[in-house]
Amino acid sequence: MENHNTQLVSESEEMYLLTLALLAEDGVTAPVPLAALAQARAIQPVSVNQMVRKLADAGLVTYFPYKGVALTDEGQSIATRVLRSRRLWEVFLVERLGMPAAEADSLACRLEHLTSDDVAGRLACFLDDPQVSPQGKPIPRHDTRPERAAWLRLGQTQLETPAQVMQVDADPVTRAFLANEGLRPGSVVRVIAAGARGALLLEVSGRSVRLAPGVAAHILVLPSPDYEPAHAGARSPLV
């Protein structure tokens, strides 16, 4: 398997790194408790402990005693590459081959470990560079570290600027509420108006959504790089 990282990583190791990235995407704050990682992997805690020590020795994760584990920059880079491959294959299998989503997900989980950066790039080009998977999840770019640095809290975006939801960093109840309103990773949102105390009026999937003050702080977005707002800096009153 071609790998542009400085060390070879086994499929099992990649799955641990990927699981940590997926937990972060779902709003789990690092460091992730080892019990939560074991539950997500459906593996006994003793096996997780052994793998975490191995990944920490390799510099792919950092272990915080009594707290949990977090990806290092290199570990994040590997997880991002694998996740990008998985979601590109999901798009191909569902949209081009017409496979059911569950079957495509299962096959993509196997293909992701066999896909080099070059193949992933060719696949992305063939698919016209999709941004979202069939499940509405964002497809990472080739190297998302600069992109991640460009993420903003939803309330920091300018009015009328389309932005893609990248992560919802909130408790399960809040995430479920926001998902029900259409605010989930992959969705596109625009802030229509903002109140003085932080309440927001949004447009999501063609409908209006009102968020109470403070809720928008849980939503991380990536504004469209090509959009130039007509009223930059302006804030419409929210009534």
LUMFI-956729 format. One record per residue (C-alpha): residue number from 1; residue in three letters; x, y, z. Coordinates in nm, 4 decimals, padded with zeros to 6 digits. Each point is the difference from the previous one (the first is absolute). Layout:
REM LUMFI-956729
<mise i="NUM" aa="ALA" px="X" py="Y" pz="Z"/>
...
//
This chain:
REM LUMFI-956729
<mise i="1" aa="MET" px="00.0000" py="00.0000" pz="00.0000"/>
<mise i="2" aa="GLU" px="00.1465" py="00.3347" pz="-00.1033"/>
<mise i="3" aa="ASN" px="00.0239" py="00.2383" pz="00.2909"/>
<mise i="4" aa="HIS" px="00.1382" py="00.3520" pz="-00.0004"/>
<mise i="5" aa="ASN" px="00.0518" py="-00.0032" pz="00.3766"/>
<mise i="6" aa="THR" px="00.3373" py="-00.0668" pz="00.1560"/>
<mise i="7" aa="GLN" px="-00.0984" py="-00.3426" pz="00.1354"/>
<mise i="8" aa="LEU" px="-00.2062" py="-00.2954" pz="-00.1081"/>
<mise i="9" aa="VAL" px="-00.3207" py="-00.0504" pz="00.1928"/>
<mise i="10" aa="SER" px="-00.1963" py="-00.3250" pz="00.0161"/>
<mise i="11" aa="GLU" px="-00.3692" py="-00.0228" pz="-00.0835"/>
<mise i="12" aa="SER" px="-00.0801" py="-00.0574" pz="00.3665"/>
<mise i="13" aa="GLU" px="00.1962" py="00.3089" pz="00.1020"/>
<mise i="14" aa="GLU" px="-00.1718" py="00.2054" pz="-00.2685"/>
<mise i="15" aa="MET" px="-00.3386" py="-00.1065" pz="00.1363"/>
<mise i="16" aa="TYR" px="00.0870" py="00.1277" pz="00.3474"/>
<mise i="17" aa="LEU" px="00.1142" py="00.3331" pz="-00.1403"/>
<mise i="18" aa="LEU" px="-00.3089" py="00.0208" pz="-00.2198"/>
<mise i="19" aa="THR" px="-00.2277" py="-00.0780" pz="00.2947"/>
<mise i="20" aa="LEU" px="00.1505" py="00.2878" pz="00.1982"/>
<mise i="21" aa="ALA" px="-00.0566" py="00.2332" pz="-00.2963"/>
<mise i="22" aa="LEU" px="-00.3615" py="-00.1148" pz="-00.0363"/>
<mise i="23" aa="LEU" px="-00.0656" py="00.0496" pz="00.3710"/>
<mise i="24" aa="ALA" px="00.1359" py="00.3550" pz="-00.0294"/>
<mise i="25" aa="GLU" px="-00.2243" py="00.0585" pz="-00.3018"/>
<mise i="26" aa="ASP" px="-00.2965" py="-00.1087" pz="00.2118"/>
<mise i="27" aa="GLY" px="00.0890" py="00.2546" pz="00.2645"/>
<mise i="28" aa="VAL" px="00.1965" py="-00.2127" pz="00.2488"/>
<mise i="29" aa="THR" px="00.2608" py="00.2274" pz="00.1539"/>
<mise i="30" aa="ALA" px="00.3594" py="-00.1206" pz="00.0246"/>
<mise i="31" aa="PRO" px="00.1539" py="-00.1619" pz="00.1901"/>
<mise i="32" aa="VAL" px="-00.2366" py="-00.2885" pz="-00.0669"/>
<mise i="33" aa="PRO" px="-00.0388" py="-00.2357" pz="00.2987"/>
<mise i="34" aa="LEU" px="00.1345" py="-00.3469" pz="-00.0746"/>
<mise i="35" aa="ALA" px="-00.3358" py="-00.1492" pz="00.1022"/>
<mise i="36" aa="ALA" px="-00.1725" py="00.2098" pz="-00.2685"/>
<mise i="37" aa="LEU" px="00.2572" py="-00.1076" pz="-00.2585"/>
<mise i="38" aa="ALA" px="-00.0466" py="-00.3651" pz="00.0969"/>
<mise i="39" aa="GLN" px="-00.3772" py="00.0359" pz="-00.0319"/>
<mise i="40" aa="ALA" px="00.0289" py="00.1676" pz="-00.3414"/>
<mise i="41" aa="ARG" px="00.2320" py="-00.2755" pz="-00.1224"/>
<mise i="42" aa="ALA" px="-00.2067" py="-00.2760" pz="00.1683"/>
<mise i="43" aa="ILE" px="00.3277" py="-00.1336" pz="00.1438"/>
<mise i="44" aa="GLN" px="00.1032" py="-00.1005" pz="00.3515"/>
<mise i="45" aa="PRO" px="00.1679" py="00.2827" pz="00.1999"/>
<mise i="46" aa="VAL" px="00.3196" py="-00.2043" pz="00.0466"/>
<mise i="47" aa="SER" px="00.0478" py="-00.0135" pz="-00.3778"/>
<mise i="48" aa="VAL" px="-00.0595" py="00.3741" pz="-00.0250"/>
<mise i="49" aa="ASN" px="00.2609" py="00.0654" pz="00.2678"/>
<mise i="50" aa="GLN" px="00.2576" py="-00.2029" pz="-00.1905"/>
<mise i="51" aa="MET" px="-00.0723" py="00.1748" pz="-00.3304"/>
<mise i="52" aa="VAL" px="00.0033" py="00.3468" pz="00.1555"/>
<mise i="53" aa="ARG" px="00.3443" py="-00.0670" pz="00.1459"/>
<mise i="54" aa="LYS" px="00.1213" py="-00.1120" pz="-00.3422"/>
<mise i="55" aa="LEU" px="-00.1471" py="00.3049" pz="-00.1752"/>
<mise i="56" aa="ALA" px="00.1424" py="00.2319" pz="00.2655"/>
<mise i="57" aa="ASP" px="00.3467" py="-00.1523" pz="-00.0442"/>
<mise i="58" aa="ALA" px="-00.0339" py="00.0634" pz="-00.3741"/>
<mise i="59" aa="GLY" px="-00.0931" py="00.3640" pz="00.0590"/>
<mise i="60" aa="LEU" px="-00.3475" py="-00.0364" pz="-00.1468"/>
<mise i="61" aa="VAL" px="-00.1956" py="00.0692" pz="00.3183"/>
<mise i="62" aa="THR" px="00.0619" py="00.1659" pz="00.3337"/>
<mise i="63" aa="TYR" px="-00.1149" py="-00.1800" pz="00.3134"/>
<mise i="64" aa="PHE" px="-00.1127" py="00.2090" pz="00.2969"/>
<mise i="65" aa="PRO" px="-00.0042" py="-00.2108" pz="00.3190"/>
<mise i="66" aa="TYR" px="-00.3479" py="-00.0385" pz="00.1519"/>
<mise i="67" aa="LYS" px="-00.1455" py="00.2149" pz="-00.2804"/>
<mise i="68" aa="GLY" px="00.0373" py="-00.1763" pz="-00.3315"/>
<mise i="69" aa="VAL" px="00.1652" py="00.0268" pz="-00.3390"/>
<mise i="70" aa="ALA" px="00.0246" py="00.2601" pz="-00.2765"/>
<mise i="71" aa="LEU" px="00.1356" py="-00.0069" pz="-00.3537"/>
<mise i="72" aa="THR" px="00.3316" py="00.1658" pz="-00.0719"/>
<mise i="73" aa="ASP" px="00.0395" py="00.1998" pz="-00.3221"/>
<mise i="74" aa="GLU" px="00.1440" py="-00.3056" pz="-00.1750"/>
<mise i="75" aa="GLY" px="-00.2743" py="-00.2241" pz="00.1326"/>
<mise i="76" aa="GLN" px="-00.2612" py="00.2499" pz="-00.1154"/>
<mise i="77" aa="SER" px="00.1587" py="00.0122" pz="-00.3454"/>
<mise i="78" aa="ILE" px="-00.0207" py="-00.3792" pz="-00.0364"/>
<mise i="79" aa="ALA" px="-00.3590" py="-00.0111" pz="00.1274"/>
<mise i="80" aa="THR" px="-00.0981" py="00.2772" pz="-00.2406"/>
<mise i="81" aa="ARG" px="00.1527" py="-00.1841" pz="-00.2956"/>
<mise i="82" aa="VAL" px="-00.1874" py="-00.3211" pz="00.0838"/>
<mise i="83" aa="LEU" px="-00.3279" py="00.1830" pz="00.0601"/>
<mise i="84" aa="ARG" px="00.0346" py="00.1871" pz="-00.3291"/>
<mise i="85" aa="SER" px="00.0460" py="-00.3303" pz="-00.1850"/>
<mise i="86" aa="ARG" px="-00.2979" py="-00.1605" pz="00.1723"/>
<mise i="87" aa="ARG" px="-00.2400" py="00.2793" pz="-00.0840"/>
<mise i="88" aa="LEU" px="00.1188" py="00.0334" pz="-00.3576"/>
<mise i="89" aa="TRP" px="-00.0653" py="-00.3726" pz="-00.0480"/>
<mise i="90" aa="GLU" px="-00.3425" py="00.0397" pz="00.1587"/>
<mise i="91" aa="VAL" px="-00.0873" py="00.2677" pz="-00.2561"/>
<mise i="92" aa="PHE" px="00.1259" py="-00.2179" pz="-00.2852"/>
<mise i="93" aa="LEU" px="-00.1800" py="-00.3142" pz="00.1157"/>
<mise i="94" aa="VAL" px="-00.3316" py="00.1702" pz="00.0750"/>
<mise i="95" aa="GLU" px="-00.0210" py="00.2646" pz="-00.2721"/>
<mise i="96" aa="ARG" px="00.1813" py="-00.1736" pz="-00.2850"/>
<mise i="97" aa="LEU" px="-00.0700" py="-00.3691" pz="00.0670"/>
<mise i="98" aa="GLY" px="-00.3375" py="00.0379" pz="00.1688"/>
<mise i="99" aa="MET" px="00.0894" py="-00.2087" pz="00.3033"/>
<mise i="100" aa="PRO" px="-00.2107" py="00.0282" pz="00.3198"/>
<mise i="101" aa="ALA" px="00.1614" py="00.2316" pz="00.2553"/>
<mise i="102" aa="ALA" px="00.0583" py="-00.2725" pz="00.2627"/>
<mise i="103" aa="GLU" px="00.1640" py="-00.2336" pz="-00.2502"/>
<mise i="104" aa="ALA" px="00.2118" py="00.2827" pz="-00.1403"/>
<mise i="105" aa="ASP" px="00.1141" py="00.0989" pz="00.3490"/>
<mise i="106" aa="SER" px="00.1113" py="-00.3553" pz="00.0766"/>
<mise i="107" aa="LEU" px="00.1995" py="-00.0276" pz="-00.3225"/>
<mise i="108" aa="ALA" px="00.1466" py="00.3503" pz="00.0350"/>
<mise i="109" aa="CYS" px="00.1296" py="-00.0976" pz="00.3460"/>
<mise i="110" aa="ARG" px="00.2144" py="-00.2646" pz="-00.1687"/>
<mise i="111" aa="LEU" px="00.1070" py="00.2083" pz="-00.2989"/>
<mise i="112" aa="GLU" px="00.1118" py="00.2947" pz="00.2134"/>
<mise i="113" aa="HIS" px="00.3071" py="-00.1874" pz="00.1224"/>
<mise i="114" aa="LEU" px="00.1104" py="-00.0926" pz="-00.3524"/>
<mise i="115" aa="THR" px="-00.0300" py="00.3455" pz="-00.1532"/>
<mise i="116" aa="SER" px="00.3115" py="00.2084" pz="-00.0589"/>
<mise i="117" aa="ASP" px="-00.0050" py="00.3788" pz="-00.0065"/>
<mise i="118" aa="ASP" px="00.0409" py="-00.0127" pz="-00.3775"/>
<mise i="119" aa="VAL" px="-00.2998" py="-00.2295" pz="-00.0455"/>
<mise i="120" aa="ALA" px="-00.2093" py="00.2126" pz="00.2367"/>
<mise i="121" aa="GLY" px="00.0914" py="00.3073" pz="-00.2027"/>
<mise i="122" aa="ARG" px="-00.0953" py="-00.1686" pz="-00.3263"/>
<mise i="123" aa="LEU" px="-00.3261" py="-00.1201" pz="00.1525"/>
<mise i="124" aa="ALA" px="-00.0835" py="00.3488" pz="00.1261"/>
<mise i="125" aa="CYS" px="00.0678" py="00.1422" pz="-00.3473"/>
<mise i="126" aa="PHE" px="-00.2182" py="-00.2681" pz="-00.1632"/>
<mise i="127" aa="LEU" px="-00.2837" py="00.0848" pz="00.2395"/>
<mise i="128" aa="ASP" px="00.0345" py="00.3777" pz="-00.0625"/>
<mise i="129" aa="ASP" px="00.1511" py="00.0604" pz="00.3451"/>
<mise i="130" aa="PRO" px="-00.3022" py="-00.0723" pz="00.2237"/>
<mise i="131" aa="GLN" px="-00.0167" py="00.1807" pz="00.3333"/>
<mise i="132" aa="VAL" px="-00.2491" py="-00.2203" pz="00.1851"/>
<mise i="133" aa="SER" px="-00.0529" py="-00.3763" pz="00.0284"/>
<mise i="134" aa="PRO" px="-00.3376" py="-00.1686" pz="-00.0690"/>
<mise i="135" aa="GLN" px="-00.0600" py="00.0115" pz="00.3771"/>
<mise i="136" aa="GLY" px="00.0499" py="00.3776" pz="00.0034"/>
<mise i="137" aa="LYS" px="00.3448" py="-00.0152" pz="00.1593"/>
<mise i="138" aa="PRO" px="00.2764" py="00.2368" pz="-00.1166"/>
<mise i="139" aa="ILE" px="00.2714" py="-00.1487" pz="-00.2196"/>
<mise i="140" aa="PRO" px="00.3383" py="00.1240" pz="00.1282"/>
<mise i="141" aa="ARG" px="00.2366" py="00.1672" pz="-00.2406"/>
<mise i="142" aa="HIS" px="00.3392" py="-00.1544" pz="-00.0758"/>
<mise i="143" aa="ASP" px="00.1513" py="00.1810" pz="00.2996"/>
<mise i="144" aa="THR" px="-00.2568" py="00.1556" pz="00.2298"/>
<mise i="145" aa="ARG" px="00.2308" py="00.1677" pz="00.2465"/>
<mise i="146" aa="PRO" px="-00.0165" py="00.3409" pz="-00.1769"/>
<mise i="147" aa="GLU" px="-00.3713" py="-00.0591" pz="-00.0599"/>
<mise i="148" aa="ARG" px="-00.0622" py="-00.0803" pz="00.3676"/>
<mise i="149" aa="ALA" px="00.1760" py="00.3235" pz="00.0937"/>
<mise i="150" aa="ALA" px="-00.2555" py="00.1814" pz="-00.2178"/>
<mise i="151" aa="TRP" px="-00.2980" py="-00.1418" pz="00.1876"/>
<mise i="152" aa="LEU" px="-00.2111" py="00.2566" pz="00.1856"/>
<mise i="153" aa="ARG" px="-00.2727" py="-00.0084" pz="00.2599"/>
<mise i="154" aa="LEU" px="-00.3284" py="00.0548" pz="-00.1817"/>
<mise i="155" aa="GLY" px="-00.0552" py="00.3330" pz="00.1714"/>
<mise i="156" aa="GLN" px="00.3312" py="00.1292" pz="-00.1390"/>
<mise i="157" aa="THR" px="-00.1049" py="-00.0270" pz="-00.3645"/>
<mise i="158" aa="GLN" px="-00.1106" py="00.3042" pz="-00.1968"/>
<mise i="159" aa="LEU" px="-00.3628" py="00.0388" pz="-00.0944"/>
<mise i="160" aa="GLU" px="-00.1163" py="-00.1839" pz="-00.3112"/>
<mise i="161" aa="THR" px="00.3284" py="-00.1913" pz="-00.0245"/>
<mise i="162" aa="PRO" px="-00.0664" py="-00.3670" pz="-00.0882"/>
<mise i="163" aa="ALA" px="00.1938" py="-00.2290" pz="00.2318"/>
<mise i="164" aa="GLN" px="00.0263" py="-00.3771" pz="00.0326"/>
<mise i="165" aa="VAL" px="-00.0502" py="-00.1517" pz="00.3432"/>
<mise i="166" aa="MET" px="00.3178" py="-00.1921" pz="00.0825"/>
<mise i="167" aa="GLN" px="-00.0556" py="-00.0995" pz="00.3632"/>
<mise i="168" aa="VAL" px="-00.2603" py="00.0357" pz="00.2746"/>
<mise i="169" aa="ASP" px="00.1875" py="00.0229" pz="00.3283"/>
<mise i="170" aa="ALA" px="-00.2834" py="-00.0511" pz="00.2472"/>
<mise i="171" aa="ASP" px="-00.1615" py="-00.2493" pz="00.2341"/>
<mise i="172" aa="PRO" px="-00.2166" py="-00.2793" pz="-00.1519"/>
<mise i="173" aa="VAL" px="-00.3300" py="00.1770" pz="00.0764"/>
<mise i="174" aa="THR" px="00.1112" py="00.3227" pz="-00.1690"/>
<mise i="175" aa="ARG" px="00.1459" py="-00.1927" pz="-00.2974"/>
<mise i="176" aa="ALA" px="-00.3290" py="-00.1872" pz="-00.0431"/>
<mise i="177" aa="PHE" px="-00.1959" py="00.3270" pz="00.0111"/>
<mise i="178" aa="LEU" px="00.2264" py="00.1660" pz="-00.2555"/>
<mise i="179" aa="ALA" px="-00.0044" py="-00.3060" pz="-00.2276"/>
<mise i="180" aa="ASN" px="-00.3805" py="00.0095" pz="00.0073"/>
<mise i="181" aa="GLU" px="00.0221" py="00.3604" pz="-00.1182"/>
<mise i="182" aa="GLY" px="00.2279" py="-00.1050" pz="-00.2873"/>
<mise i="183" aa="LEU" px="00.3215" py="00.1185" pz="00.1659"/>
<mise i="184" aa="ARG" px="00.2327" py="-00.2973" pz="-00.0327"/>
<mise i="185" aa="PRO" px="00.3456" py="-00.0532" pz="-00.1549"/>
<mise i="186" aa="GLY" px="-00.0247" py="00.0527" pz="-00.3739"/>
<mise i="187" aa="SER" px="-00.3007" py="00.2317" pz="-00.0013"/>
<mise i="188" aa="VAL" px="00.0256" py="00.3524" pz="-00.1418"/>
<mise i="189" aa="VAL" px="-00.1228" py="00.2913" pz="00.2079"/>
<mise i="190" aa="ARG" px="-00.0261" py="00.3785" pz="-00.0314"/>
<mise i="191" aa="VAL" px="-00.0418" py="00.2503" pz="00.2833"/>
<mise i="192" aa="ILE" px="-00.2860" py="00.2290" pz="-00.1040"/>
<mise i="193" aa="ALA" px="-00.0191" py="00.2170" pz="00.3095"/>
<mise i="194" aa="ALA" px="00.1624" py="00.0292" pz="00.3416"/>
<mise i="195" aa="GLY" px="-00.1275" py="00.1439" pz="00.3257"/>
<mise i="196" aa="ALA" px="00.2024" py="00.2167" pz="00.2343"/>
<mise i="197" aa="ARG" px="00.0125" py="-00.2774" pz="00.2605"/>
<mise i="198" aa="GLY" px="00.1089" py="-00.2732" pz="-00.2387"/>
<mise i="199" aa="ALA" px="-00.3269" py="-00.1475" pz="-00.1293"/>
<mise i="200" aa="LEU" px="00.0212" py="-00.0963" pz="-00.3675"/>
<mise i="201" aa="LEU" px="-00.2441" py="-00.0443" pz="-00.2834"/>
<mise i="202" aa="LEU" px="00.1296" py="-00.2503" pz="-00.2546"/>
<mise i="203" aa="GLU" px="-00.0905" py="-00.1452" pz="-00.3346"/>
<mise i="204" aa="VAL" px="00.0561" py="-00.3763" pz="-00.0140"/>
<mise i="205" aa="SER" px="-00.1251" py="-00.2212" pz="-00.2853"/>
<mise i="206" aa="GLY" px="-00.2366" py="00.2708" pz="-00.1213"/>
<mise i="207" aa="ARG" px="-00.1666" py="00.0682" pz="00.3334"/>
<mise i="208" aa="SER" px="00.0548" py="00.2418" pz="00.2886"/>
<mise i="209" aa="VAL" px="00.1398" py="-00.1143" pz="00.3322"/>
<mise i="210" aa="ARG" px="00.0296" py="00.2154" pz="00.3113"/>
<mise i="211" aa="LEU" px="00.2748" py="-00.0771" pz="00.2532"/>
<mise i="212" aa="ALA" px="00.0070" py="00.1229" pz="00.3577"/>
<mise i="213" aa="PRO" px="00.3067" py="00.1922" pz="00.1234"/>
<mise i="214" aa="GLY" px="00.2974" py="-00.2244" pz="00.0610"/>
<mise i="215" aa="VAL" px="-00.1166" py="-00.2942" pz="-00.2102"/>
<mise i="216" aa="ALA" px="00.1831" py="00.1170" pz="-00.3126"/>
<mise i="217" aa="ALA" px="00.3292" py="-00.0196" pz="00.1906"/>
<mise i="218" aa="HIS" px="-00.0265" py="-00.3798" pz="-00.0177"/>
<mise i="219" aa="ILE" px="-00.0076" py="00.0006" pz="-00.3822"/>
<mise i="220" aa="LEU" px="00.3306" py="00.0122" pz="-00.1897"/>
<mise i="221" aa="VAL" px="-00.0249" py="00.0992" pz="-00.3664"/>
<mise i="222" aa="LEU" px="00.2200" py="00.0610" pz="-00.3024"/>
<mise i="223" aa="PRO" px="-00.1141" py="00.3113" pz="-00.1917"/>
<mise i="224" aa="SER" px="-00.0046" py="-00.0187" pz="-00.3775"/>
<mise i="225" aa="PRO" px="00.3359" py="00.1307" pz="-00.1309"/>
<mise i="226" aa="ASP" px="-00.1602" py="00.1343" pz="-00.3159"/>
<mise i="227" aa="TYR" px="-00.2756" py="00.2048" pz="00.1617"/>
<mise i="228" aa="GLU" px="00.0298" py="00.3773" pz="00.0298"/>
<mise i="229" aa="PRO" px="-00.2874" py="00.1333" pz="00.2125"/>
<mise i="230" aa="ALA" px="-00.1764" py="00.3047" pz="-00.1360"/>
<mise i="231" aa="HIS" px="-00.0245" py="00.1566" pz="00.3455"/>
<mise i="232" aa="ALA" px="00.3209" py="-00.1060" pz="00.1690"/>
<mise i="233" aa="GLY" px="-00.0010" py="00.0760" pz="00.3687"/>
<mise i="234" aa="ALA" px="-00.3688" py="00.0939" pz="00.0080"/>
<mise i="235" aa="ARG" px="-00.2303" py="-00.1599" pz="00.2555"/>
<mise i="236" aa="SER" px="-00.3725" py="-00.0057" pz="-00.0593"/>
<mise i="237" aa="PRO" px="-00.2068" py="00.0312" pz="00.3181"/>
<mise i="238" aa="LEU" px="-00.1691" py="-00.3147" pz="00.1222"/>
<mise i="239" aa="VAL" px="-00.3519" py="00.0715" pz="00.1145"/>
//
